[in-house]
Amino acid sequence: MTDPDPFAEGERAARDNIPAEANPYTDGSDEHALWAAGHEKVAGAIQARESEGS
């Protein structure tokens, strides 16, 4: 089994409506930044879709 991909984990968390504050990695680490980037990518796309519908 391979190591978890923090970026993919962040994307999955956003899809599951897990808040960005739930980032499991140490603040300031590369993994924290990757998780946050993945979360923001998906969360931003979800927000854009929701705003188009209103």
VMD Tcl script that builds the backbone (N, CA, C; Angstrom):
set m [mol new atoms 162]
animate dup $m
set s [atomselect $m all]
$s set {name element resname resid chain x y z} {
  {N N MET 1 A 0.849 -1.199 0.000}
  {CA C MET 1 A 0.000 0.000 0.000}
  {C C MET 1 A 0.880 1.243 0.000}
  {N N THR 2 A 0.468 2.246 -0.723}
  {CA C THR 2 A 1.261 3.461 -0.836}
  {C C THR 2 A 0.889 4.444 0.276}
  {N N ASP 3 A 1.762 5.407 0.493}
  {CA C ASP 3 A 1.476 6.451 1.478}
  {C C ASP 3 A 0.283 7.267 1.007}
  {N N PRO 4 A -0.497 7.791 1.943}
  {CA C PRO 4 A -1.637 8.616 1.541}
  {C C PRO 4 A -1.168 9.901 0.856}
  {N N ASP 5 A -1.943 10.350 -0.099}
  {CA C ASP 5 A -1.649 11.586 -0.814}
  {C C ASP 5 A -2.422 12.720 -0.137}
  {N N PRO 6 A -1.725 13.641 0.541}
  {CA C PRO 6 A -2.421 14.714 1.254}
  {C C PRO 6 A -3.338 15.546 0.365}
  {N N PHE 7 A -2.925 15.783 -0.882}
  {CA C PHE 7 A -3.760 16.558 -1.803}
  {C C PHE 7 A -5.074 15.834 -2.050}
  {N N ALA 8 A -4.993 14.532 -2.356}
  {CA C ALA 8 A -6.195 13.728 -2.610}
  {C C ALA 8 A -7.049 13.624 -1.350}
  {N N GLU 9 A -6.411 13.523 -0.192}
  {CA C GLU 9 A -7.169 13.473 1.062}
  {C C GLU 9 A -7.942 14.771 1.277}
  {N N GLY 10 A -7.325 15.904 0.962}
  {CA C GLY 10 A -7.999 17.197 1.091}
  {C C GLY 10 A -9.179 17.308 0.141}
  {N N GLU 11 A -9.006 16.818 -1.096}
  {CA C GLU 11 A -10.114 16.814 -2.058}
  {C C GLU 11 A -11.273 15.972 -1.525}
  {N N ARG 12 A -10.951 14.790 -1.019}
  {CA C ARG 12 A -11.980 13.880 -0.506}
  {C C ARG 12 A -12.699 14.509 0.697}
  {N N ALA 13 A -11.943 15.170 1.566}
  {CA C ALA 13 A -12.541 15.813 2.737}
  {C C ALA 13 A -13.539 16.890 2.320}
  {N N ALA 14 A -13.188 17.680 1.319}
  {CA C ALA 14 A -14.094 18.729 0.854}
  {C C ALA 14 A -15.370 18.122 0.279}
  {N N ARG 15 A -15.231 17.028 -0.481}
  {CA C ARG 15 A -16.414 16.361 -1.033}
  {C C ARG 15 A -17.317 15.815 0.071}
  {N N ASP 16 A -16.706 15.438 1.193}
  {CA C ASP 16 A -17.460 14.885 2.335}
  {C C ASP 16 A -17.910 15.969 3.303}
  {N N ASN 17 A -17.803 17.233 2.891}
  {CA C ASN 17 A -18.210 18.380 3.712}
  {C C ASN 17 A -17.451 18.477 5.026}
  {N N ILE 18 A -16.201 18.035 5.033}
  {CA C ILE 18 A -15.339 18.181 6.202}
  {C C ILE 18 A -14.686 19.560 6.099}
  {N N PRO 19 A -14.768 20.379 7.150}
  {CA C PRO 19 A -14.235 21.741 7.058}
  {C C PRO 19 A -12.709 21.772 6.933}
  {N N ALA 20 A -12.206 22.842 6.340}
  {CA C ALA 20 A -10.764 23.003 6.152}
  {C C ALA 20 A -10.018 22.994 7.487}
  {N N GLU 21 A -10.687 23.419 8.548}
  {CA C GLU 21 A -10.060 23.457 9.871}
  {C C GLU 21 A -9.740 22.055 10.391}
  {N N ALA 22 A -10.287 21.032 9.757}
  {CA C ALA 22 A -10.057 19.651 10.186}
  {C C ALA 22 A -8.786 19.059 9.579}
  {N N ASN 23 A -7.980 19.872 8.924}
  {CA C ASN 23 A -6.725 19.407 8.317}
  {C C ASN 23 A -5.923 18.641 9.371}
  {N N PRO 24 A -5.627 17.353 9.110}
  {CA C PRO 24 A -4.968 16.530 10.125}
  {C C PRO 24 A -3.453 16.714 10.215}
  {N N TYR 25 A -2.881 17.479 9.310}
  {CA C TYR 25 A -1.427 17.615 9.270}
  {C C TYR 25 A -0.954 18.824 10.067}
  {N N THR 26 A 0.300 18.768 10.500}
  {CA C THR 26 A 0.889 19.839 11.289}
  {C C THR 26 A 0.946 21.128 10.490}
  {N N ASP 27 A 0.437 22.198 11.081}
  {CA C ASP 27 A 0.435 23.506 10.419}
  {C C ASP 27 A 1.864 23.881 10.040}
  {N N GLY 28 A 2.060 24.305 8.818}
  {CA C GLY 28 A 3.377 24.689 8.328}
  {C C GLY 28 A 4.096 23.581 7.585}
  {N N SER 29 A 3.578 22.356 7.650}
  {CA C SER 29 A 4.231 21.244 6.948}
  {C C SER 29 A 3.806 21.223 5.478}
  {N N ASP 30 A 4.609 20.547 4.671}
  {CA C ASP 30 A 4.264 20.393 3.250}
  {C C ASP 30 A 2.940 19.658 3.100}
  {N N GLU 31 A 2.730 18.643 3.937}
  {CA C GLU 31 A 1.492 17.869 3.861}
  {C C GLU 31 A 0.279 18.741 4.175}
  {N N HIS 32 A 0.420 19.633 5.160}
  {CA C HIS 32 A -0.674 20.547 5.533}
  {C C HIS 32 A -1.034 21.424 4.333}
  {N N ALA 33 A -0.018 21.952 3.666}
  {CA C ALA 33 A -0.248 22.818 2.511}
  {C C ALA 33 A -0.901 22.046 1.365}
  {N N LEU 34 A -0.451 20.827 1.122}
  {CA C LEU 34 A -1.035 20.016 0.053}
  {C C LEU 34 A -2.485 19.666 0.359}
  {N N TRP 35 A -2.772 19.279 1.605}
  {CA C TRP 35 A -4.151 18.943 2.005}
  {C C TRP 35 A -5.038 20.169 1.815}
  {N N ALA 36 A -4.557 21.326 2.266}
  {CA C ALA 36 A -5.337 22.561 2.140}
  {C C ALA 36 A -5.586 22.912 0.675}
  {N N ALA 37 A -4.586 22.712 -0.169}
  {CA C ALA 37 A -4.743 23.013 -1.595}
  {C C ALA 37 A -5.779 22.092 -2.229}
  {N N GLY 38 A -5.745 20.820 -1.892}
  {CA C GLY 38 A -6.737 19.884 -2.422}
  {C C GLY 38 A -8.135 20.225 -1.943}
  {N N HIS 39 A -8.243 20.589 -0.680}
  {CA C HIS 39 A -9.541 20.962 -0.109}
  {C C HIS 39 A -10.079 22.202 -0.809}
  {N N GLU 40 A -9.235 23.197 -0.982}
  {CA C GLU 40 A -9.666 24.456 -1.601}
  {C C GLU 40 A -10.089 24.245 -3.049}
  {N N LYS 41 A -9.370 23.380 -3.768}
  {CA C LYS 41 A -9.714 23.107 -5.171}
  {C C LYS 41 A -11.147 22.597 -5.276}
  {N N VAL 42 A -11.492 21.613 -4.467}
  {CA C VAL 42 A -12.830 21.021 -4.528}
  {C C VAL 42 A -13.864 21.953 -3.915}
  {N N ALA 43 A -13.553 22.541 -2.768}
  {CA C ALA 43 A -14.513 23.428 -2.107}
  {C C ALA 43 A -14.832 24.627 -2.998}
  {N N GLY 44 A -13.840 25.158 -3.679}
  {CA C GLY 44 A -14.062 26.291 -4.579}
  {C C GLY 44 A -14.957 25.906 -5.743}
  {N N ALA 45 A -14.759 24.715 -6.287}
  {CA C ALA 45 A -15.596 24.246 -7.400}
  {C C ALA 45 A -17.032 24.031 -6.927}
  {N N ILE 46 A -17.192 23.491 -5.729}
  {CA C ILE 46 A -18.537 23.272 -5.187}
  {C C ILE 46 A -19.237 24.610 -4.975}
  {N N GLN 47 A -18.532 25.571 -4.411}
  {CA C GLN 47 A -19.118 26.903 -4.180}
  {C C GLN 47 A -19.508 27.556 -5.499}
  {N N ALA 48 A -18.681 27.427 -6.518}
  {CA C ALA 48 A -18.976 28.029 -7.813}
  {C C ALA 48 A -20.248 27.432 -8.410}
  {N N ARG 49 A -20.391 26.115 -8.301}
  {CA C ARG 49 A -21.595 25.458 -8.810}
  {C C ARG 49 A -22.835 25.926 -8.051}
  {N N GLU 50 A -22.713 26.041 -6.726}
  {CA C GLU 50 A -23.856 26.453 -5.916}
  {C C GLU 50 A -24.257 27.889 -6.222}
  {N N SER 51 A -23.279 28.771 -6.453}
  {CA C SER 51 A -23.609 30.173 -6.728}
  {C C SER 51 A -24.239 30.339 -8.115}
  {N N GLU 52 A -23.898 29.456 -9.051}
  {CA C GLU 52 A -24.505 29.519 -10.384}
  {C C GLU 52 A -25.996 29.201 -10.320}
  {N N GLY 53 A -26.383 28.363 -9.376}
  {CA C GLY 53 A -27.771 27.953 -9.278}
  {C C GLY 53 A -28.665 28.931 -8.547}
  {N N SER 54 A -28.094 29.982 -7.948}
  {CA C SER 54 A -28.937 30.910 -7.198}
  {C C SER 54 A -29.192 32.209 -7.922}
}
mol reanalyze $m
mol bondsrecalc $m
mol representation Tube
mol addrep $m
